[in-house]
Amino acid sequence: MTDHVQEFVREAGREYLAEAPSRLGELRKDLAALRAGEAGAAESLLGRFHRLAGSGGSYGFPDITAASRDAEQWLTAHSVPDHAGFALLAVAVGRVAAAFDAAARAVGLPIEPRRAPPFGWRAHLVGGATDLSARLAAALRDSQYAVTLGPLGIDPARIPASERPEIAVILPGAAEDPTEAVERWTSRSFERRFAVALVADLEGAALLQAPFARLDLVAPPARADALVIRWARAAARAASSPALILAVLSDPAERATLATWLEAAGLQLTLLVTAREAEEALSREHPDLVVVDQALPDADGLALVRLLRRDPRMAITPIIAITDSDSDPAREVALEAGVDELIVRPLAQSRLVPAVVLRAARGRRLDEVVRRDPLTGLLTAGSLYDEMESVLAFARRAGERISFVLFDLDHFRRLNEQLGHQRSDLVLAQVARLILERVRATDLVARMGGEEFGVVLRTCGPGDALTVAEQIRAAVASAPPPIAGGAATAALRLSGGIAGYPDHAIGIRDLIHSAERALRQAKEGGRDRVVVGG
């Protein structure tokens, strides 16, 4: 096979893997429809498994084929699943997702930008056929939401499971009372939980009363354009993949039970037995919630909780502890250690699963607010430094190479004067999007401050990082923003500096300083270029 043909085959495989969010989202939507008893859902889900079973191997990914074929064969034999069957199907979808992730890691960095999932996230605008609703609908579509509209009196329970939205925005008219609409949209069970915003001039004590206290956002109409879209983007990031739960339990039967319950609820689960295993796992991944047994084989569970709370990355991560004692002193000790909720044995599905699902979802949204830049949705510089500690620690143990790329927009002050502050903010958001589209989900992207961006590329040496950085630089240059009041556009150029571990530095501070020196060389060399540190 010639080099040209090999590259064509590799590129086709990357393109196939780029569609993973779409394919997995379709599987999960069909599974939700099947749970709800919708006609044709089983046939649709079966067809999707069948197509993945055929296509995975064709593109050189046999594990995708194997996982999909197993699911197809099981569903063929059990077209009307019971409760346990739905749990098995959730696990099957998880196996397909894991096969896609493993294939993506195996082929390395993507060359073409990731496509937004065509099914999108769903947003429903309730009431309000006004200019504001039209603006919000357009902005939500730009943020990759599929937008539907309905009257204020619509009952969300009547929306088919496969079409239910991730977010709802209630827009009452000037003379309309939104109380009943808010009640309907915020009183669903945890399995049908929507993120709900209300656009209304509501403040003070009214916000503390039911049903308004259950809202995720209340935005005054004058500020709704900015507040609702920022909230919607955060909700989309939080809902873009199933929540990851890390559970450390000593009892095998409890681990099996927890796996059945949580995977049936559509969550990803990492099951561990010891505190040492948990510490090792947390150096590689950042869960959305941790479940800890207070009695572990190698340590006191609360000692593990205290250790986690000392990690800046875990400072606000929800932690649920499983215990045998419901005494007030035991509860006080657990809360003092950093536990958010204590659940007493025997475990009950009706208590444990809603606690995990709702706390994980809330934790994700809180994480988005605290750890991310509100303008771009990227990590803040402080959050990136916290994550880099963990990434480098794992790289040292696993022998991985890491690259850090520091970007800076050339002559941004001049651009700011041409465009004005508001349009310059849109440019920064656009650059953030262009960067995100050209890196992997496992990479880290941050707004370091002002017009500076940082990217951590895992399992990637400086040579490969240069390829990615040049693609980002070219993409930014090819998307010049228009100048207000005319058809002319403003030139947009990007300079970058690259440093690698262990090529140029072995610590975070030295790695960042090396990238900063390379960035200065790019600036001094004429800008609009990327330099690898020496």
Phi and psi in degrees as a GROMACS rama.xvg file:
@    title "Ramachandran Plot"
@    xaxis  label "Phi"
@    yaxis  label "Psi"
@TYPE xy
-70.451  160.868  THR-2
-59.2907  -37.4165  ASP-3
-63.5041  -43.9818  HIS-4
-67.5536  -40.7253  VAL-5
-60.9572  -42.7358  GLN-6
-65.3259  -37.2828  GLU-7
-62.4089  -43.3989  PHE-8
-64.7087  -42.7102  VAL-9
-62.971  -41.436  ARG-10
-65.3638  -38.9244  GLU-11
-62.1771  -39.5317  ALA-12
-64.2014  -40.4904  GLY-13
-63.6016  -41.9035  ARG-14
-60.5521  -41.9151  GLU-15
-61.3418  -46.3071  TYR-16
-68.1201  -27.1479  LEU-17
-63.8377  -21.3649  ALA-18
-87.6204  3.93096  GLU-19
-55.3942  -46.3381  ALA-20
-57.4439  -39.3144  PRO-21
-64.4059  -49.1711  SER-22
-64.9215  -43.0355  ARG-23
-68.8087  -37.459  LEU-24
-62.3511  -38.7229  GLY-25
-65.7817  -39.2701  GLU-26
-61.3509  -44.4604  LEU-27
-69.2563  -36.7045  ARG-28
-64.1601  -43.057  LYS-29
-65.4796  -37.8694  ASP-30
-64.6205  -39.8133  LEU-31
-62.4649  -40.9669  ALA-32
-65.5511  -38.4214  ALA-33
-65.2746  -41.055  LEU-34
-58.9779  -37.195  ARG-35
-81.2637  -0.967852  ALA-36
76.2522  24.5399  GLY-37
-74.2823  141.876  GLU-38
-63.4825  136.845  ALA-39
81.8064  -3.02288  GLY-40
-67.1807  -41.8312  ALA-41
-63.249  -42.417  ALA-42
-64.6585  -40.3297  GLU-43
-64.5647  -45.2552  SER-44
-64.4625  -41.1125  LEU-45
-61.0523  -43.012  LEU-46
-62.8032  -38.1639  GLY-47
-67.8307  -44.3442  ARG-48
-58.8075  -41.9029  PHE-49
-62.4401  -43.3413  HIS-50
-67.5237  -37.7958  ARG-51
-68.0719  -36.6639  LEU-52
-62.7461  -33.8495  ALA-53
-80.5373  -35.8077  GLY-54
-84.8452  -32.5691  SER-55
-55.9783  -52.358  GLY-56
-65.7593  -33.2138  GLY-57
-61.9483  -30.2139  SER-58
-95.6955  5.66684  TYR-59
91.3797  22.9712  GLY-60
-124.4  77.8903  PHE-61
-63.5187  -27.5865  PRO-62
-67.268  -33.1005  ASP-63
-65.1635  -43.0117  ILE-64
-60.9545  -47.0672  THR-65
-61.9843  -46.2694  ALA-66
-64.8784  -40.035  ALA-67
-71.0964  -39.4898  SER-68
-66.0824  -40.4191  ARG-69
-59.6076  -42.7118  ASP-70
-66.5534  -41.1731  ALA-71
-61.3025  -45.3688  GLU-72
-65.451  -39.1222  GLN-73
-67.3683  -44.2054  TRP-74
-68.3671  -31.6859  LEU-75
-60.6189  -38.7782  THR-76
-84.1654  -15.2908  ALA-77
-136.002  68.8071  HIS-78
-71.2485  -15.3186  SER-79
-123.139  82.6215  VAL-80
-67.8361  148.263  PRO-81
-92.4951  -169.355  ASP-82
-58.0571  -46.2477  HIS-83
-64.3759  -34.6952  ALA-84
-63.829  -40.1874  GLY-85
-63.8591  -36.2408  PHE-86
-62.6968  -41.5099  ALA-87
-65.0629  -39.0423  LEU-88
-65.8667  -37.5782  LEU-89
-62.5864  -40.9449  ALA-90
-63.5694  -40.0418  VAL-91
-61.8039  -43.1357  ALA-92
-62.9505  -38.7956  VAL-93
-62.145  -37.1879  GLY-94
-65.0824  -40.8564  ARG-95
-63.8559  -43.5123  VAL-96
-61.4839  -42.9882  ALA-97
-63.1442  -37.2162  ALA-98
-65.5443  -40.6163  ALA-99
-62.4925  -43.9247  PHE-100
-61.9864  -44.3295  ASP-101
-63.6484  -39.7955  ALA-102
-65.0331  -39.8774  ALA-103
-63.4182  -41.8686  ALA-104
-63.5287  -37.4407  ARG-105
-66.7901  -35.2847  ALA-106
-88.291  -9.38647  VAL-107
84.0804  -153.158  GLY-108
-71.0606  140.636  LEU-109
-72.4382  146.877  PRO-110
-92.91  -42.0645  ILE-111
-92.1314  153.763  GLU-112
-61.0029  149.16  PRO-113
-70.1892  140.42  ARG-114
-87.6066  145.615  ARG-115
-68.6847  140.747  ALA-116
-56.7255  126.746  PRO-117
-65.6049  -24.3368  PRO-118
-74.6409  -21.8628  PHE-119
62.4232  178.747  GLY-120
-92.6236  154.653  TRP-121
-104.352  134.667  ARG-122
-125.596  136.907  ALA-123
-119.128  122.818  HIS-124
-94.6756  120.745  LEU-125
-103.307  111.501  VAL-126
78.5706  176.527  GLY-127
72.7321  72.4347  GLY-128
-81.429  72.4567  ALA-129
-125.174  175.8  THR-130
-60.8743  -37.0408  ASP-131
-63.1677  -45.2035  LEU-132
-64.0325  -36.0281  SER-133
-65.9358  -40.2954  ALA-134
-66.9135  -43.257  ARG-135
-63.6035  -40.8917  LEU-136
-60.8868  -43.5921  ALA-137
-65.5146  -42.686  ALA-138
-67.6826  -36.9583  ALA-139
-66.3668  -39.3747  LEU-140
-64.2092  -37.6801  ARG-141
-63.2677  -27.0774  ASP-142
-90.048  16.3751  SER-143
74.2106  23.6148  GLN-144
-89.7082  143.186  TYR-145
-89.4247  119.413  ALA-146
-105.388  131.896  VAL-147
-124.032  157.106  THR-148
-126.11  149.257  LEU-149
-154.836  164.713  GLY-150
-70.9136  163.727  PRO-151
-60.7968  -28.7801  LEU-152
-87.7109  5.05961  GLY-153
-64.1523  142.897  ILE-154
-97.343  114.92  ASP-155
-62.577  -22.8833  PRO-156
-65.4893  -19.2424  ALA-157
-90.13  -4.225  ARG-158
-78.4143  126.831  ILE-159
-55.5116  145.561  PRO-160
-56.7436  -37.9917  ALA-161
-72.6126  -10.2589  SER-162
-118.448  3.35704  GLU-163
-69.241  146.002  ARG-164
-82.0203  159.101  PRO-165
-80.9658  -31.6624  GLU-166
-134.062  152.733  ILE-167
-131.281  137.401  ALA-168
-118.81  116.574  VAL-169
-93.2302  122.958  ILE-170
-124.322  80.0784  LEU-171
-71.0139  149.135  PRO-172
-71.2636  172.112  GLY-173
-59.3535  -33.6994  ALA-174
-103.384  9.178  ALA-175
-99.6485  140.663  GLU-176
-92.4975  118.96  ASP-177
-85.3577  1.44963  PRO-178
-56.8075  -49.4106  THR-179
-66.2344  -38.2404  GLU-180
-64.2897  -43.0609  ALA-181
-62.7699  -40.8126  VAL-182
-59.1616  -46.1951  GLU-183
-64.78  -40.5655  ARG-184
-82.9286  -16.464  TRP-185
-110.139  1.84299  THR-186
-107.655  17.0508  SER-187
-74.1353  158.897  ARG-188
-68.2324  168.09  SER-189
-61.425  -29.9493  PHE-190
-72.6483  -16.4194  GLU-191
-118.003  29.4646  ARG-192
-72.2309  127.227  ARG-193
-105.997  150.378  PHE-194
-85.3799  126.651  ALA-195
-125.37  131.912  VAL-196
-118.927  148.946  ALA-197
-121.984  129.995  LEU-198
-100.719  104.812  VAL-199
-168.037  155.843  ALA-200
-83.6994  84.1261  ASP-201
-126.677  130.195  LEU-202
-154.66  174.634  GLU-203
68.2942  -141.317  GLY-204
-62.5325  -27.9458  ALA-205
-60.3231  -31.6128  ALA-206
-70.1956  -17.2771  LEU-207
-91.9463  -7.02635  LEU-208
-98.9757  148.22  GLN-209
-67.25  144.928  ALA-210
-89.7557  0.642067  PRO-211
-68.1037  -25.6625  PHE-212
-64.8609  -18.7602  ALA-213
-87.3878  -4.11457  ARG-214
-70.8483  149.062  LEU-215
-85.9478  -26.0569  ASP-216
-153.249  137.605  LEU-217
-122.779  118.524  VAL-218
-120.282  126.412  ALA-219
-65.6  145.214  PRO-220
-53.6033  -34.8277  PRO-221
-65.8535  -24.6337  ALA-222
-116.734  10.9705  ARG-223
-64.6292  -37.712  ALA-224
-54.1781  -50.2481  ASP-225
-75.1217  -46.7295  ALA-226
-67.7329  -43.585  LEU-227
-67.1569  -42.3219  VAL-228
-67.906  -40.6405  ILE-229
-61.5301  -44.7431  ARG-230
-63.2323  -41.6436  TRP-231
-64.3631  -40.0142  ALA-232
-66.1784  -39.4411  ARG-233
-64.5113  -41.269  ALA-234
-63.6288  -38.0382  ALA-235
-65.1139  -43.0062  ALA-236
-63.4805  -39.7517  ARG-237
-69.1153  -28.5586  ALA-238
-101.65  6.52249  ALA-239
-71.3125  -16.1217  SER-240
-150.959  157.932  SER-241
-59.4955  145.563  PRO-242
-61.7502  141.71  ALA-243
-99.9921  121.746  LEU-244
-111.108  129.892  ILE-245
-107.718  119.835  LEU-246
-119.199  129.096  ALA-247
-116.871  102.123  VAL-248
-131.935  138.376  LEU-249
-84.9645  -26.0993  SER-250
-89.6648  122.723  ASP-251
-60.4937  -38.0547  PRO-252
-65.2447  -40.2349  ALA-253
-66.9704  -37.4524  GLU-254
-62.4619  -42.5284  ARG-255
-65.522  -41.7118  ALA-256
-64.2646  -44.7936  THR-257
-62.3024  -40.646  LEU-258
-59.9825  -44.2716  ALA-259
-62.8703  -47.0558  THR-260
-66.7011  -48.3288  TRP-261
-75.7086  -36.9647  LEU-262
-68.7049  -31.8371  GLU-263
-65.613  -26.1612  ALA-264
-86.6555  5.70649  ALA-265
83.1537  22.426  GLY-266
-101.134  150.779  LEU-267
-87.3612  141.535  GLN-268
-134.621  130.977  LEU-269
-111.792  117.642  THR-270
-103.655  127.814  LEU-271
-132.129  166.751  LEU-272
-113.331  -37.676  VAL-273
-118.826  162.276  THR-274
-65.3595  -35.6151  ALA-275
-63.0595  -43.2206  ARG-276
-61.3902  -39.4781  GLU-277
-64.6533  -43.5565  ALA-278
-61.9627  -40.3903  GLU-279
-66.4399  -44.4207  GLU-280
-63.2554  -37.8002  ALA-281
-72.589  -13.7663  LEU-282
-77.2266  -16.1059  SER-283
-104.927  -27.224  ARG-284
-142.508  159.117  GLU-285
-118.859  100.102  HIS-286
-71.922  161.282  PRO-287
-84.5381  -19.229  ASP-288
-160.156  148.486  LEU-289
-120.981  133.453  VAL-290
-110.962  125.751  VAL-291
-126.597  131.102  VAL-292
-78.4281  131.667  ASP-293
-67.5035  -21.7332  GLN-294
-114.329  96.033  ALA-295
-103.066  156.587  LEU-296
-62.3729  -32.5299  PRO-297
-114.972  1.94977  ASP-298
-168.844  162.996  ALA-299
-73.7693  130.041  ASP-300
-57.5356  -35.3757  GLY-301
-71.0927  -27.4427  LEU-302
-65.1948  -38.5777  ALA-303
-63.8244  -40.5607  LEU-304
-60.4871  -44.4993  VAL-305
-62.0865  -39.1289  ARG-306
-63.0096  -42.9115  LEU-307
-63.3149  -40.7995  LEU-308
-68.5768  -18.4887  ARG-309
-79.9381  -13.643  ARG-310
-83.742  120.486  ASP-311
-55.6708  -30.8665  PRO-312
-67.4066  -24.7356  ARG-313
-104.28  8.67805  MET-314
-60.786  -34.6067  ALA-315
-116.788  9.07674  ILE-316
-70.4096  128.378  THR-317
-62.6229  139.022  PRO-318
-128.82  126.592  ILE-319
-111.318  130.449  ILE-320
-107.157  140.046  ALA-321
-103.167  128.627  ILE-322
-140.641  164.255  THR-323
-96.1536  -14.499  ASP-324
-111.489  135.316  SER-325
-112.513  20.1543  ASP-326
-73.3628  155.094  SER-327
-61.566  -43.5552  ASP-328
-60.3126  -40.8319  PRO-329
-63.9239  -39.8089  ALA-330
-65.6187  -40.6359  ARG-331
-63.9897  -41.5388  GLU-332
-63.7305  -41.3979  VAL-333
-65.2528  -43.7675  ALA-334
-64.6063  -39.2034  LEU-335
-63.8635  -32.4927  GLU-336
-72.2328  -22.7255  ALA-337
121.202  10.7266  GLY-338
-75.7389  137.176  VAL-339
-87.5612  -34.9274  ASP-340
-148.633  139.855  GLU-341
-110.763  126.536  LEU-342
-118.323  128.071  ILE-343
-97.028  137.942  VAL-344
-68.1117  153.982  ARG-345
-72.0249  144.804  PRO-346
-69.4685  137.492  LEU-347
-120.055  129.061  ALA-348
-58.5592  -39.0485  GLN-349
-67.0804  -19.8177  SER-350
-98.3232  -46.0619  ARG-351
-71.5486  -47.5295  LEU-352
-65.0213  -48.3255  VAL-353
-59.1753  -37.0896  PRO-354
-61.863  -43.7881  ALA-355
-67.9393  -48.6085  VAL-356
-61.7689  -48.7894  VAL-357
-72.2591  -39.7598  LEU-358
-68.7964  -37.2404  ARG-359
-64.3759  -43.1145  ALA-360
-64.1106  -43.7785  ALA-361
-66.8611  -38.3088  ARG-362
-62.0483  -39.3183  GLY-363
-63.096  -45.1091  ARG-364
-65.7344  -38.8731  ARG-365
-65.522  -40.3231  LEU-366
-60.418  -39.6541  ASP-367
-61.6561  -40.4087  GLU-368
-71.1013  -43.7985  VAL-369
-80.1857  -40.0847  VAL-370
-97.8433  -3.94142  ARG-371
-121.17  147.799  ARG-372
-68.5374  125.026  ASP-373
-65.9821  -26.1628  PRO-374
-76.8674  -47.4598  LEU-375
-102.048  -18.169  THR-376
78.9763  1.29273  GLY-377
-80.3358  166.029  LEU-378
-60.3873  151.17  LEU-379
-78.2756  165.793  THR-380
-60.7591  -42.7638  ALA-381
-60.9404  -41.6762  GLY-382
-65.6967  -37.762  SER-383
-63.373  -42.9392  LEU-384
-61.0753  -40.9085  TYR-385
-60.9117  -44.2798  ASP-386
-67.3332  -36.5181  GLU-387
-63.9654  -32.012  MET-388
-56.5038  -48.4712  GLU-389
-67.8691  -42.5776  SER-390
-62.6172  -44.2392  VAL-391
-69.9372  -36.9079  LEU-392
-60.8364  -42.9368  ALA-393
-68.3483  -38.9069  PHE-394
-61.5802  -37.9379  ALA-395
-64.4554  -41.1943  ARG-396
-72.6446  -38.859  ARG-397
-92.3856  -5.86575  ALA-398
72.0302  28.2048  GLY-399
-83.3538  155.084  GLU-400
-100.043  141.313  ARG-401
-126.891  142.465  ILE-402
-123.977  140.838  SER-403
-116.951  124.879  PHE-404
-113.819  128.256  VAL-405
-112.551  118.715  LEU-406
-107.627  150.085  PHE-407
-144.076  132.26  ASP-408
-72.2832  127.764  LEU-409
-72.9296  136.22  ASP-410
52.2903  43.5241  HIS-411
-69.3963  -30.7948  PHE-412
-61.3001  -42.2026  ARG-413
-63.8201  -41.718  ARG-414
-62.4398  -38.6533  LEU-415
-61.5412  -39.16  ASN-416
-68.3963  -34.7238  GLU-417
-70.613  -42.2652  GLN-418
-96.3217  -27.5777  LEU-419
92.0191  158.137  GLY-420
-61.9828  -42.0852  HIS-421
-64.7755  -46.5127  GLN-422
-71.442  -29.5667  ARG-423
-65.2406  -37.1394  SER-424
-60.6293  -39.6524  ASP-425
-64.577  -34.5191  LEU-426
-63.4581  -44.395  VAL-427
-61.3956  -41.2591  LEU-428
-64.4064  -37.4351  ALA-429
-65.9075  -43.4697  GLN-430
-62.7591  -41.4235  VAL-431
-57.9998  -43.5639  ALA-432
-64.1748  -42.3512  ARG-433
-63.0621  -37.5762  LEU-434
-66.7424  -47.9747  ILE-435
-59.771  -35.0915  LEU-436
-70.3362  -13.8412  GLU-437
-115.68  13.3665  ARG-438
-127.149  171.559  VAL-439
-85.7397  162.779  ARG-440
-63.9399  -26.7065  ALA-441
-81.5238  -10.6172  THR-442
-81.5592  163.361  ASP-443
-115.764  133.203  LEU-444
-129.12  132.953  VAL-445
-136.768  151.083  ALA-446
-91.4655  113.031  ARG-447
-78.7111  -15.4114  MET-448
137.907  139.233  GLY-449
57.6789  -123.968  GLY-450
-104.857  24.2986  GLU-451
-108.297  136.707  GLU-452
-127.818  144.534  PHE-453
-121.581  141.778  GLY-454
-132.236  127.353  VAL-455
-104.512  118.186  VAL-456
-105.446  115.572  LEU-457
-83.8237  153.223  ARG-458
44.8673  50.8807  THR-459
-149.101  120.938  CYS-460
-82.5238  170.229  GLY-461
-58.9513  -33.43  PRO-462
-64.0002  -47.3858  GLY-463
-66.9294  -36.2586  ASP-464
-62.0769  -36.4932  ALA-465
-62.6777  -39.5021  LEU-466
-60.5131  -46.2849  THR-467
-65.1575  -44.9154  VAL-468
-62.5706  -37.9983  ALA-469
-66.817  -36.0318  GLU-470
-64.6389  -40.3718  GLN-471
-66.1466  -44.6931  ILE-472
-59.1063  -43.8365  ARG-473
-66.7776  -38.795  ALA-474
-64.41  -40.912  ALA-475
-64.7894  -42.7669  VAL-476
-65.6901  -27.9652  ALA-477
-86.955  2.75146  SER-478
-127.246  63.7787  ALA-479
-70.3782  138.001  PRO-480
-77.1796  144.804  PRO-481
-72.9024  146.712  PRO-482
-85.8567  131.648  ILE-483
-56.4038  135.334  ALA-484
88.9103  7.76085  GLY-485
-165.979  173.987  GLY-486
-85.7061  -10.4636  ALA-487
-68.1254  156.441  ALA-488
-121.037  156.047  THR-489
-96.5725  135.054  ALA-490
-65.7935  136.856  ALA-491
-125.157  116.215  LEU-492
-129.565  152.001  ARG-493
-133.36  133.719  LEU-494
-111.462  151.943  SER-495
-144.774  151.138  GLY-496
-128.588  140.218  GLY-497
-122.928  135.724  ILE-498
-133.532  145.991  ALA-499
-121.764  150.191  GLY-500
-107.559  129.561  TYR-501
-94.9014  15.705  PRO-502
-60.5061  -43.3856  ASP-503
-118.339  -20.3133  HIS-504
-161.171  157.85  ALA-505
-119.59  -3.92719  ILE-506
-124.195  160.811  GLY-507
-60.6387  -48.6844  ILE-508
-59.8104  -46.5514  ARG-509
-66.804  -35.9387  ASP-510
-63.1802  -44.239  LEU-511
-67.1449  -43.3638  ILE-512
-63.0192  -37.4996  HIS-513
-64.2239  -41.885  SER-514
-66.118  -36.7898  ALA-515
-64.1156  -40.2856  GLU-516
-64.1566  -41.8263  ARG-517
-64.5402  -37.1406  ALA-518
-64.8406  -40.5027  LEU-519
-62.4885  -38.3045  ARG-520
-63.1089  -38.9232  GLN-521
-64.2376  -40.5062  ALA-522
-66.0149  -46.0797  LYS-523
-69.6011  -22.8435  GLU-524
-84.9098  3.62431  GLY-525
120.609  -0.0977122  GLY-526
66.6533  178.961  ARG-527
52.8318  47.6638  ASP-528
-158.713  166.587  ARG-529
-122.247  132.56  VAL-530
-119.655  136.111  VAL-531
-91.2407  131.87  VAL-532
-61.6238  156.382  GLY-533
